Amino acid sequence: MTGHIYRDVILEQHVRLFRGAMGAEFLFMDDNARPHRANIVDECLQSEDITRMDWPAYSPDLNPIEHVWDMLGRRIAARQPPPTCLPELRMALLDEWCNIPQDQIDNLILSMPRRCKACIASSGRHTPF
């Protein structure tokens, strides 16, 4: 992933449209991954009048989607036989995505207040989550 790809694929094709649907109160959340902080990304967000949420430098564990990606990766890694080509991987990802129990995602969302408190207590550094 590069800043250019992030801008062209994520921001231009998805975030910009979603922001348009949500209106002026839209607040964009990403993390401090290098592509997310590229100048080209900052310029795009500014030109689209998209406000980015402040994000502590050392807190990737605040974003619940990171844990969902981890769940998905583990489910793919456990498949027998594993996917051996791109079409198989695509089908496996779609299948596993649909089979992640909703209660696991709900629990991640419900854990946000605890995650935020832990992040504040650790001054944005590592937390036990």
Disulfide bonds with the S-S distance in Angstrom:
none
